Amino acid sequence: MKGGIDNIIICGAGPSGLILGLLLAKAGIRVQILDAASSVNTNPRASHYGPPAVYELQRAGVIEEVAAQGFRPDGVSWRRLDGSCITKIDTKDVPVEKKIVCLPLDQLMKILLRHIEAQPSAEVLWSHKVVGLSDGEERATVDVETPEGTKTLEATYVVGCDGATSTIRRQLFGDAFPGRTWDEQIVATNTYYDMSPYNWQDSNFIVHPEHCYMVAKIQNDGLLRITYLEKAGLSREEYLERQPEKFKTFLPGHPDPDKYKIVNFSPYKIHQRCAEKFRVGRFLLAADAAHLCNPFGGLGLTGGMVDVGNLYDCLYGIHSGQADDSILDKYDEIRRQKYRDFIDPISSDNLRRLLYISEEEIEKDEFYNLVKRAEVDEEFSKTLQLGIDIIREDFTQYYKKPTVEAAAKDIPTSLPAPTAVVSGEA
């Protein structure tokens, strides 16, 4: 059934939608990427790409450009509010081709857009808002509000990569998005502040029941992502009013506002949620449209990139005649299982760990003790840092006549600990 896919519509021109579109276009599959916005989102969002995401960026052919424009962080530390180090891990133990790469998301998306524009089989359509959809036996259709009026577009499959408030998911399931919302609120900022006097790692998590936060370098010019927990229910103006006292309380050096410059400020709620299904007929879900988790540890962005890499393998298998569309049911099954068994519990533990209130709890924590072991055992450090590869899956093994060596043959079947994830993202 070669040529089983005529074209794909991807709803959402975020990082996952663009990576999927680029992979498909390079395989010769026609792609339309629709986005309701008029341009790239520049709000402070994820910027660290863990080893499984780096693998997908390599496949898309952009990793060298991303690394050249960004950087590879030197490590991660966990600290008390006074700055004293609980434990830390150094990325020198990981092969360079698997190291975490850091680049603000809007800059990554500009790179992806340039590469997509060079593909004759792909187009990105801004100001195209999906308002309705319909599933057919051979084609799926979407009704789209455009600057030229409402249009109906059709494709062999439609993929929802349109974020946490996904129109595709809502059209399929209404308001149902099983899971929970954390009581805590997150405030993410992009801030210039000189951290050089304190000799911290490029990425740092601070453990405290009231003032837990993350500070991580995200650009070569010293721009930091400072993300901290706040009490829920306040207005943006109230969070802005509280911000100077928060920074003065928890940042090293206890700076007044004249000592730093905030260039982005974004309060948002945090969730742990997963859609009921990632496939309904010819409609598919991936990334934040399919599942959400808190950002401490970077599993939201990395998990979304793994979703679309896996989905690409499924769609390419159908297009090339190596698989039938039942492989999409396997995608639905396995990606939900990966969320349930790894992404949700690991990311939840990452946040809970930052809220510990006693030295006794810190001393007994299994993960901290594993990181302490990694400080003196280079091979174990590598194993620990690459353990997150467990969220990947090799879907070519489900082809009817596999012709590709298992791309994930080195994926571990178990982690050194159920909470083993090392990333600087929040």
VOLUMKOL-420343 format. One record per residue (C-alpha): residue in one letter; residue number from 1; x, y, z. Coordinates in Angstrom, 1 decimal, decimal comma. Each point is the difference from the previous one (the first is absolute). Example, Ala and Ser with C-alpha at 12.3 -4.5 7.8 and 13.67 -1.06 7.14 Angstrom:
2
R  rest   nr    east   north      up
R     a    1    12,3    -4,5     7,8
R     s    2     1,4     3,4    -0,7
//
This chain:
426
R  rest   nr    east   north      up
R     m    1     0,0     0,0     0,0
R     k    2     2,8     2,4    -0,9
R     g    3    -1,1     3,6    -0,2
R     g    4    -2,7    -0,7     2,7
R     i    5     0,3     3,6     1,2
R     d    6    -0,9     2,8    -2,3
R     n    7     0,5     2,9     2,5
R     i    8     0,0     0,9     3,7
R     i    9    -1,4     3,0     1,7
R     i   10     1,7     1,0     3,3
R     c   11    -1,9     2,3     2,3
R     g   12     2,5     2,1     2,0
R     a   13     3,3     1,6    -1,1
R     g   14     1,8    -0,5     3,3
R     p   15     3,2    -2,0     0,3
R     s   16    -1,6    -3,5    -0,2
R     g   17    -2,2     0,9    -3,0
R     l   18     2,9     1,5    -1,8
R     i   19     2,3    -2,9     0,6
R     l   20    -2,7    -2,5    -1,1
R     g   21    -0,6     2,2    -3,1
R     l   22     3,7     0,1    -0,9
R     l   23     0,4    -3,7     0,4
R     l   24    -3,0    -0,8    -2,2
R     a   25     0,9     2,5    -2,6
R     k   26     3,6    -1,3    -0,3
R     a   27    -1,6    -3,5    -0,6
R     g   28    -1,9     1,5    -2,9
R     i   29    -3,4     0,2     1,7
R     r   30    -2,1     3,1    -0,6
R     v   31    -0,6     2,0     3,2
R     q   32    -2,1     3,0     1,0
R     i   33     0,7     1,5     3,4
R     l   34    -2,8     2,2     1,3
R     d   35     0,3     2,4     2,9
R     a   36    -2,6     2,4     1,4
R     a   37     2,7     2,5     1,0
R     s   38     1,5     2,5    -2,4
R     s   39     3,6    -0,8     0,9
R     v   40     2,4    -1,9     2,3
R     n   41    -0,8     0,1     3,7
R     t   42     2,8     1,8     1,9
R     n   43    -1,3    -0,5     3,6
R     p   44     2,6    -1,6     2,4
R     r   45    -0,4    -3,7    -0,5
R     a   46     2,1    -3,2    -0,1
R     s   47     3,5     0,3    -1,2
R     h   48     1,8    -3,2     0,9
R     y   49     0,0    -3,1    -2,2
R     g   50     0,8    -3,2     1,7
R     p   51     1,7    -3,0    -1,7
R     p   52    -3,3    -1,4    -1,5
R     a   53    -0,8     3,4    -1,5
R     v   54     3,6     0,4    -1,3
R     y   55    -0,5    -3,3    -1,9
R     e   56    -3,0     1,5    -1,8
R     l   57     1,8     3,3    -0,7
R     q   58     2,8    -2,1    -1,6
R     r   59    -2,5    -1,9    -2,2
R     a   60    -1,6     3,3    -1,1
R     g   61     3,5     1,2    -1,0
R     v   62     0,1     3,1     2,2
R     i   63     2,0    -1,0     3,1
R     e   64     3,3     1,5    -1,1
R     e   65    -1,6     3,3    -0,7
R     v   66    -1,9    -0,1     3,3
R     a   67     3,2    -0,8     2,0
R     a   68     2,0     2,7    -1,8
R     q   69    -2,6     2,6     0,7
R     g   70    -0,6    -1,3     3,6
R     f   71     2,3    -1,9     2,3
R     r   72     0,3    -3,3     1,9
R     p   73    -0,4     0,6     3,8
R     d   74     2,8    -1,1     2,3
R     g   75    -2,2    -1,7     2,6
R     v   76    -2,7     0,2     2,5
R     s   77     0,0     0,6     3,8
R     w   78    -2,5    -0,3     2,8
R     r   79     0,4     2,6     2,7
R     r   80    -1,4     1,2     3,3
R     l   81    -1,4     3,5     0,2
R     d   82     3,3     1,3     1,4
R     g   83     1,7    -1,2    -3,1
R     s   84     1,8    -3,0     1,5
R     c   85     0,2    -3,0    -2,3
R     i   86    -1,9    -3,1     0,7
R     t   87     1,4    -1,8    -3,0
R     k   88     0,8     0,6    -3,6
R     i   89     0,7    -1,7    -3,3
R     d   90     2,4     0,8    -2,8
R     t   91    -0,9    -0,5    -3,7
R     k   92     3,6    -0,7    -0,9
R     d   93    -0,7    -3,7     0,5
R     v   94    -2,5    -0,1    -2,9
R     p   95     1,1    -0,3    -3,6
R     v   96    -0,3     3,4    -1,8
R     e   97    -2,6    -1,3    -2,5
R     k   98    -2,3    -0,9     2,9
R     k   99     0,5     3,0     2,2
R     i  100    -2,8     2,3     0,9
R     v  101    -0,2     3,1    -2,3
R     c  102    -1,4     3,3     1,1
R     l  103    -1,6     2,7    -2,3
R     p  104    -3,1     2,1     0,7
R     l  105    -3,0    -1,5    -1,7
R     d  106    -0,8     2,9    -2,2
R     q  107     3,6    -0,1    -1,4
R     l  108    -0,4    -3,8    -0,7
R     m  109    -3,3     0,6    -1,8
R     k  110     1,6     2,6    -2,3
R     i  111     2,7    -2,6    -0,9
R     l  112    -2,7    -2,6    -0,7
R     l  113    -2,1     2,5    -2,0
R     r  114     3,0     0,8    -2,3
R     h  115     0,6    -3,7    -0,6
R     i  116    -3,7    -0,6    -0,7
R     e  117    -0,2     2,9    -2,5
R     a  118     2,8    -1,7    -2,0
R     q  119    -2,3    -3,1    -0,4
R     p  120    -2,2     0,2    -3,1
R     s  121    -2,5    -2,5     1,5
R     a  122    -0,7     2,1     3,2
R     e  123    -1,7     3,3     0,8
R     v  124    -0,7     1,8     3,2
R     l  125    -3,3     2,0     0,1
R     w  126    -0,3     2,6     2,8
R     s  127    -3,3     1,5     1,1
R     h  128    -1,7    -3,3    -0,9
R     k  129    -2,3    -1,0     2,9
R     v  130    -1,7    -3,4     0,0
R     v  131    -3,6     0,3     1,0
R     g  132    -1,4    -3,4    -1,0
R     l  133     0,9    -3,4    -1,2
R     s  134    -1,4    -3,1    -1,6
R     d  135     1,2    -3,5    -0,4
R     g  136    -0,6    -2,0    -3,2
R     e  137     0,8    -3,5    -1,2
R     e  138     2,9     1,2    -2,2
R     r  139     0,6     3,6     1,0
R     a  140    -0,2     2,3     3,0
R     t  141    -1,2     3,6    -0,4
R     v  142     0,5     3,2     2,1
R     d  143    -2,0     3,2    -0,2
R     v  144     2,4     2,9     0,3
R     e  145    -0,5     3,7     0,6
R     t  146     2,6     1,9    -2,1
R     p  147     0,6     3,6    -1,0
R     e  148    -1,8    -0,8    -3,3
R     g  149    -3,0    -1,5     1,8
R     t  150    -1,0    -3,5     1,1
R     k  151     1,5    -2,9    -2,0
R     t  152    -0,2    -3,8     0,2
R     l  153     3,2    -1,8    -0,3
R     e  154     0,5    -3,8    -0,3
R     a  155     2,8    -2,5     0,6
R     t  156     0,7    -3,7     0,4
R     y  157     0,6     0,7     3,7
R     v  158    -0,2     3,1     2,2
R     v  159     2,4     0,3     3,0
R     g  160    -0,8     2,3     3,0
R     c  161     3,2     1,6     1,2
R     d  162    -1,9     3,1     1,1
R     g  163     0,9     0,1     3,6
R     a  164    -1,6    -0,3     3,4
R     t  165    -3,3     1,6    -1,1
R     s  166     0,0    -2,1    -3,2
R     t  167    -3,0     0,6    -2,3
R     i  168     0,4    -3,4    -1,5
R     r  169    -0,1    -1,7     3,4
R     r  170    -3,0     2,1     1,1
R     q  171    -1,8    -0,9    -3,2
R     l  172     0,6    -3,7     0,6
R     f  173    -0,6    -0,1     3,8
R     g  174    -1,7     3,2     1,1
R     d  175     1,4     1,3     3,3
R     a  176     1,2    -3,5     1,1
R     f  177     3,8     0,1     0,7
R     p  178     0,5    -2,5     2,8
R     g  179     2,5     0,8     2,7
R     r  180     0,6     2,7     2,6
R     t  181     1,2     3,6     0,5
R     w  182     2,6     0,8     2,5
R     d  183    -0,9     2,3     2,9
R     e  184     3,1     2,0    -0,6
R     q  185     0,4     2,6    -2,7
R     i  186     3,1     0,5    -2,1
R     v  187     1,5     3,3    -1,0
R     a  188     2,6    -0,3    -2,8
R     t  189     2,3     2,9    -0,8
R     n  190     2,8     0,7    -2,4
R     t  191     2,4     2,2     2,0
R     y  192     3,5     1,4    -0,3
R     y  193     1,8    -0,3     3,4
R     d  194     3,7    -0,5     0,6
R     m  195     0,4    -3,5     1,6
R     s  196     3,8    -0,2    -0,5
R     p  197     0,9     0,9     3,6
R     y  198    -1,7    -3,1     1,3
R     n  199     1,6    -2,8    -2,1
R     w  200    -3,2    -1,9    -0,6
R     q  201    -0,7    -2,5    -2,8
R     d  202    -1,7     1,2    -3,3
R     s  203    -3,2    -1,6     1,4
R     n  204    -1,0     0,1     3,7
R     f  205    -3,0    -1,2     2,0
R     i  206    -0,6     1,5     3,5
R     v  207    -1,8    -2,1     2,5
R     h  208    -2,3     1,8     2,4
R     p  209    -3,7    -0,4     1,1
R     e  210    -0,9     3,6    -0,7
R     h  211     2,8     1,4    -2,3
R     c  212     0,9    -2,9    -2,3
R     y  213     1,2     1,2    -3,4
R     m  214     2,2    -0,7    -2,9
R     v  215     2,7     2,2    -1,5
R     a  216     1,6    -1,0    -3,3
R     k  217     2,0     1,6    -2,7
R     i  218    -1,9    -0,1    -3,3
R     q  219     2,1     2,2    -2,3
R     n  220     3,7     0,6    -0,5
R     d  221    -0,4     3,7     0,9
R     g  222    -0,9    -0,9     3,5
R     l  223    -3,8     0,0    -0,2
R     l  224    -1,5    -2,1     2,8
R     r  225    -3,3    -1,9     0,4
R     i  226    -1,1     0,6     3,5
R     t  227    -3,1    -2,0     0,8
R     y  228    -1,5    -0,1     3,5
R     l  229    -3,2    -1,2     1,7
R     e  230    -2,6     2,4     1,2
R     k  231    -3,3    -0,3     1,7
R     a  232    -2,9    -0,5    -2,4
R     g  233    -2,9     2,3    -0,7
R     l  234     1,7     3,4    -0,4
R     s  235    -0,2     2,3    -2,9
R     r  236     2,9     0,7    -2,3
R     e  237     0,3     3,4     1,5
R     e  238     0,2    -1,5     3,5
R     y  239     2,7    -2,4    -1,0
R     l  240     1,9     2,9    -1,6
R     e  241    -0,3     2,0     3,3
R     r  242     1,3    -3,0     2,0
R     q  243     2,9    -0,7    -2,3
R     p  244     2,7     2,4     1,4
R     e  245    -0,4    -1,3     3,5
R     k  246     0,1    -3,6    -1,3
R     f  247     3,3     0,6    -1,8
R     k  248     1,5     1,8     3,0
R     t  249    -1,0    -2,9     2,3
R     f  250     1,3    -2,9    -2,0
R     l  251     2,6     1,0    -2,6
R     p  252     3,6    -0,1     1,1
R     g  253     1,2     3,5     0,8
R     h  254    -3,6     1,0     0,9
R     p  255    -0,1     2,6    -2,8
R     d  256    -2,2     3,1    -0,2
R     p  257    -1,7     0,6    -3,4
R     d  258     2,9     2,2    -1,3
R     k  259     2,3    -3,0     0,1
R     y  260    -1,9    -2,0    -2,6
R     k  261    -2,1     0,4    -3,1
R     i  262    -3,2    -2,0    -0,7
R     v  263    -0,8    -0,3    -3,7
R     n  264    -2,9    -2,5     0,2
R     f  265    -2,4    -0,8     2,8
R     s  266    -2,6    -2,7    -0,3
R     p  267    -2,1    -1,5     2,8
R     y  268    -1,8    -3,3    -0,8
R     k  269    -1,7    -3,0     1,6
R     i  270     1,6    -3,4    -0,1
R     h  271    -1,7    -3,2    -0,8
R     q  272     0,4    -3,8    -0,3
R     r  273    -2,5    -1,1    -2,6
R     c  274    -0,3    -2,5    -2,8
R     a  275    -2,6    -0,3    -2,7
R     e  276    -2,3    -3,1    -0,1
R     k  277     1,4    -1,0    -3,4
R     f  278     2,7     1,3    -2,3
R     r  279    -1,8    -1,4    -3,1
R     v  280    -3,6     0,4    -1,1
R     g  281    -0,4    -1,2    -3,5
R     r  282     2,1     2,2    -2,3
R     f  283     0,7     2,6     2,8
R     l  284     3,1    -0,3     2,2
R     l  285     1,3     1,8     3,0
R     a  286     3,6     0,7     1,1
R     a  287     2,0     2,1     2,5
R     d  288    -1,9     2,5     2,2
R     a  289    -3,2    -0,7    -1,9
R     a  290     0,2    -3,6     1,2
R     h  291     1,6     0,3     3,5
R     l  292     1,3     2,6     2,5
R     c  293     2,4    -0,1     2,9
R     n  294     1,7     2,5     2,2
R     p  295     3,2     1,4    -1,6
R     f  296     2,6    -0,9     2,7
R     g  297     2,2    -2,4    -1,8
R     g  298    -0,9     0,9    -3,6
R     l  299    -2,3    -3,0    -0,7
R     g  300    -2,8     2,0    -1,6
R     l  301     2,1     1,3    -2,9
R     t  302     2,2    -3,1    -0,3
R     g  303    -3,0    -2,3     0,3
R     g  304    -1,8     1,9    -2,8
R     m  305     2,9    -0,2    -2,3
R     v  306     0,2    -3,8     0,6
R     d  307    -3,7    -0,2    -0,8
R     v  308     0,4     1,6    -3,4
R     g  309     3,1    -2,0    -0,8
R     n  310    -1,9    -3,2     0,8
R     l  311    -3,0     1,2    -2,0
R     y  312     2,2     0,8    -3,0
R     d  313     1,3    -3,6     0,0
R     c  314    -3,6    -1,3     0,0
R     l  315    -1,1     2,3    -2,8
R     y  316     3,1    -0,7    -2,1
R     g  317    -0,6    -3,7     0,5
R     i  318    -3,5     0,4    -1,4
R     h  319     1,1     2,3    -2,9
R     s  320     2,8    -2,4    -1,0
R     g  321    -2,2    -3,1     0,2
R     q  322     1,9    -1,5     2,9
R     a  323    -2,9     0,3     2,4
R     d  324    -3,8     0,3    -0,1
R     d  325    -1,9     2,6     2,0
R     s  326    -0,3    -2,4     3,0
R     i  327     3,4     1,3     0,9
R     l  328    -1,7     3,2     1,1
R     d  329    -1,9    -2,0     2,6
R     k  330     3,4    -1,2     1,3
R     y  331     1,1     3,7     0,1
R     d  332    -3,1     0,8     2,1
R     e  333     0,6    -2,9     2,3
R     i  334     3,8     0,4     0,6
R     r  335     0,1     3,8     0,2
R     r  336    -2,7     0,0     2,7
R     q  337     1,8    -2,8     1,8
R     k  338     3,3     2,0    -0,1
R     y  339    -1,8     3,0     1,5
R     r  340    -1,7    -2,1     2,7
R     d  341     3,0    -2,1     1,0
R     f  342     2,8     2,6    -0,3
R     i  343    -0,8     3,6    -1,0
R     d  344    -2,7     0,6     2,6
R     p  345     1,6    -1,7     3,0
R     i  346     3,5     1,3    -0,7
R     s  347    -1,0     3,6    -0,6
R     s  348    -2,3    -0,1     3,1
R     d  349     2,9    -1,3     2,2
R     n  350     2,3     2,7    -1,4
R     l  351    -2,3     2,8     1,3
R     r  352    -0,9    -1,7     3,3
R     r  353     3,8    -0,4     0,6
R     l  354     0,5     3,7    -0,1
R     l  355    -2,6     0,5     2,7
R     y  356     1,7    -2,1     2,7
R     i  357     0,1     1,7     3,3
R     s  358     2,6    -1,9     2,1
R     e  359     3,6    -1,1    -0,2
R     e  360    -1,1    -3,5     0,9
R     e  361    -2,2    -0,2    -3,0
R     i  362     2,8     1,2    -2,2
R     e  363     2,5    -2,5     1,4
R     k  364    -2,4    -2,9    -0,5
R     d  365    -1,0     1,0    -3,6
R     e  366     0,9    -2,8    -2,4
R     f  367     0,6     2,2    -3,0
R     y  368     2,3     2,4     1,9
R     n  369     2,0    -2,9     1,1
R     l  370     0,3    -1,3    -3,5
R     v  371     1,2     3,3    -1,2
R     k  372     2,6     0,0     2,8
R     r  373     1,2    -3,3    -1,2
R     a  374     0,2     1,4    -3,6
R     e  375     2,3     2,8     1,3
R     v  376     2,7    -2,6     0,6
R     d  377    -0,9    -2,7    -2,6
R     e  378     0,2     1,2    -3,6
R     e  379    -1,5    -3,0    -1,6
R     f  380    -3,0     0,1     2,4
R     s  381    -0,3     3,7    -0,7
R     k  382    -0,4    -0,7    -3,7
R     t  383    -2,5    -2,7     0,6
R     l  384    -2,0     2,2     2,4
R     q  385    -0,1     2,9    -2,4
R     l  386    -1,0    -2,1    -3,0
R     g  387    -2,6    -1,9     1,9
R     i  388    -2,7     2,3    -1,3
R     d  389     0,4    -1,7    -3,4
R     i  390    -2,5    -2,5     1,4
R     i  391    -2,8     2,3    -1,2
R     r  392     1,0    -0,8    -3,6
R     e  393    -1,4    -2,9    -2,1
R     d  394     1,2    -1,5    -3,3
R     f  395    -3,2    -0,2    -2,1
R     t  396     1,8    -1,5    -3,0
R     q  397    -0,1    -3,3     1,9
R     y  398    -3,8     0,0    -0,6
R     y  399     0,4     0,2    -3,8
R     k  400    -1,3    -3,0    -1,8
R     k  401     3,4    -0,6    -1,6
R     p  402     2,5     2,0     2,1
R     t  403     2,8     1,3    -2,2
R     v  404     1,5     2,4     2,5
R     e  405     2,3    -1,1     2,8
R     a  406    -1,6     0,8     3,3
R     a  407     0,8     3,7     0,5
R     a  408    -0,5    -0,3     3,7
R     k  409     1,9    -3,3     0,6
R     d  410     2,0     1,7     2,8
R     i  411    -3,1     1,3     1,8
R     p  412     0,1    -1,4     3,6
R     t  413    -2,8    -2,2     1,2
R     s  414     0,2     1,5     3,5
R     l  415     1,3     3,0     1,6
R     p  416     2,6     0,1     2,9
R     a  417    -2,9     1,5     2,0
R     p  418    -3,6     0,8    -0,8
R     t  419     0,8     3,7     0,4
R     a  420     3,1     0,1    -2,1
R     v  421    -0,1     3,1    -2,2
R     v  422     2,6     2,7    -0,3
R     s  423    -0,9     3,1    -1,8
R     g  424     0,1     3,7     0,7
R     e  425    -3,4     1,0    -1,5
R     a  426    -2,8     1,8     1,7
//
